[in-house]
Amino acid sequence: MKTILKIILGLVFRVEVKGKSHYQQAGDRVILLSNHVSYIDAVLVKLFIDDSINYGIDRSLVNHWWARLFIKLFDFCVVDITDPMSVKQLIDFLAQNNNVLLFPEGRVSTTNSLMKIYQSAGLVIDKSDATIVPLHIEGAQYTCFSGGDNGVRQRFFPKITLNIQPAVKLQQNEVLKGQQRRAAIADQLTSVLRHAKYVTGDYNKTLFRALLDARSLHGSGYKIIEDINNKALSYRQLIFRCILLSRTFDKKLPAEQTIGVFLPTTIAATLLIFSLSLTRRSPAMLNYGAGLKALLSCISSAQIKHIYTSRKFIKEGGFEETLAALEQVANVHFLEDTVADLTLYDKLSAKVISLFPSSYYRRYESVSNAEDTAVILFTSGSEGLPKGVALTHKNLLVNAWQVVSIIDFTHKDLMLNFLPVFHSFGFTVGTILPIIHGLRLFQYPSPLHYKIIPEKLYQTGATIIFSTNTFLRGYGLQAHPYDFHRLRYVFAGAEPLTRQTEDLWYEKFGIRILQGYGVTETSPGLAANTPLGYRRGSVGRFMPGLDYKLIDVPGINNGKRLLIKGENVMKGYILPDQPGQIIPTHSDDAGAGWHDTGDIVHIDEDGYIFIRGRAKRFAKVGSEMVSLAAVEQMVNDLWPEYRHAAVSKRDELKGEVIILFTEYPEASRTDLVSYSREQGISELHIPKQLIQIEELPVLTSGKIDYISLQTQLDQST
């Protein structure tokens, strides 16, 4: 029966085992540590990896007739993961140099992602001294054996892959005892299983190939994207429009060139991104809120000769003067004209081609590479002229996979993305990730509509948003308490999340904001708090697949400069003084491939990251380095209803002094002195001067525009 069953499952599900040598080389007393996505997971392991491996089946399944059949056929033992005696039996079994298959989640996942890890799994590992070999099962979640309520689309006969990873060694903290020790081990198991999922990701391909694969996985008729025009597009329709638009490029654009995109967050911008990817051209996302000087610098740096925009957008955004300047340095193409120029032949041929898009794409794919530049984004320019950041197809797809390795996104979710597509979070996490991973997406063109966006969240029933502290504060103040009743996850990044914004959302809506961290140069995600790992005040733990180094900074004692290395780290910079050249990422302290984030961080004993500030945003007051971010946090705590920004200027006596711009009209330095003494904060954090301002300047990304404030300060002195 086992042989017949193996033949049937092998043929029907095309079962493939990868890395079996890792398990064979591990020897005896091995724990095969696996995710749990279907009721046939253990059967697959017994049939295709090791028939002799034992498995503790959950006692709750024993009453099912089909479970009893498999228990007899495969010689499973029955284990109650909540029963200490059952767990002890498993430990004793391992002690006899036997191998065990362990599902530390204790149940089949209902989230298409990792669920909680039981501490009893940590106890088994701690007491058995077994070798741990991670296993990631992929594909079984799409079968009828998954239970049908795991947030993914069920399919007929999906391919199942058993990915076995090299053995891992857990870090043992001998100081911890009892429950704390087991909890620490369970925490490590979470990281091990997340990493096992990450390394199995298929990210060695182009964005357009990833789009075609998503269509195959989630269904060509699946409605994936919608915007304010209220017309949802399926994968089939999205791909047809991409092909149709791409056929106009060869008539107007040189081959393999960087093309500027001057558009808001809409389906039109998304179509351009994937259409340019199809034809091996790289979109450069232009920041329409950056100011003309910065915009022209970006165009010059990336050597952009052609720009796509929309007449409607130019008119509604009041960009007529900007358009005139753009037309002086590049050829500007309007989408309205492009659509009007399409002939009946273009539409019919694109329709036919879209029936067989993979065959059509092969002519481009044969000369494409995952390491090719997929997009050029630009830094915010909050500390100077924007720098171009060249990101490859692999960079973007790796980062999207890193995010889905730690967050449970499902077909039941709807993401509302209002972050600009020129913003790294708005591009990768807000646009590429949902489309590639089958997460329904609603695009809204501006994050500044504080009254409209809460209503859109209510009307669409969105469950996930990515935003910034500034925007979240604005939405929280304007929204009705019921507007966000469907929201599952709210992620904040790009700037520090204040306690006031956190408290507002928790008290008014009952929602805990999950703070994350990333930089444009890393595509951008680096770390995030999640439901499985959260620490207030931190930006969470690093995503899988990243290495980091901490470098001492003279004068700074409460943190170190963070360097990062991983497959999501950019191809390189494009600098204003070296236009058109991609300068590979390099750190003098660590070598090639390492990116210096410029951020000062502290990482605690559990791996949670706390941002102390930018290395450039420290003021040397006397002989001490003072974080301007810490100054802002102190003032925010005292006057939480208003916004504040700290900058520094040269001083002949102290080296530098701190100047505070504040929206609070009654701000008093005397009050700050009293508050700092009450809180035990060094008086070095007290600004020398307070400047009242009606409204702080903010970039379109949501960050405070420190360049404008610094310019204003310099002009006043």
Helices and strands as residue ranges (DSSP letters): H 2-13, E 16-18, H 20-24, E 30-34, H 41-48, E 54-58, G 59-61, H 65-74, E 77-79, H 84-95, E 100-102, H 119-128, E 131-138, G 140-142, G 144-146, E 161-164, H 178-199, H 207-218, E 223-227, E 233-234, H 235-252, E 258-261, H 267-278, E 282-285, H 292-301, E 306-309, H 311-317, H 320-329, E 331-334, H 335-340, H 344-353, H 357-365, E 373-378, E 388-392, H 393-404, E 414-417, H 424-424, I 425-432, H 433-436, E 440-443, H 452-460, E 464-467, H 469-478, E 489-492, H 499-509, E 514-518, G 520-522, E 525-528, E 541-542, E 546-551, E 560-566, E 572-574, E 583-584, E 586-587, E 591-592, E 595-603, E 609-614, G 615-617, E 618-621, E 624-627, H 628-638, E 644-651, E 655-662, H 669-679, G 683-685, E 689-692, H 706-716
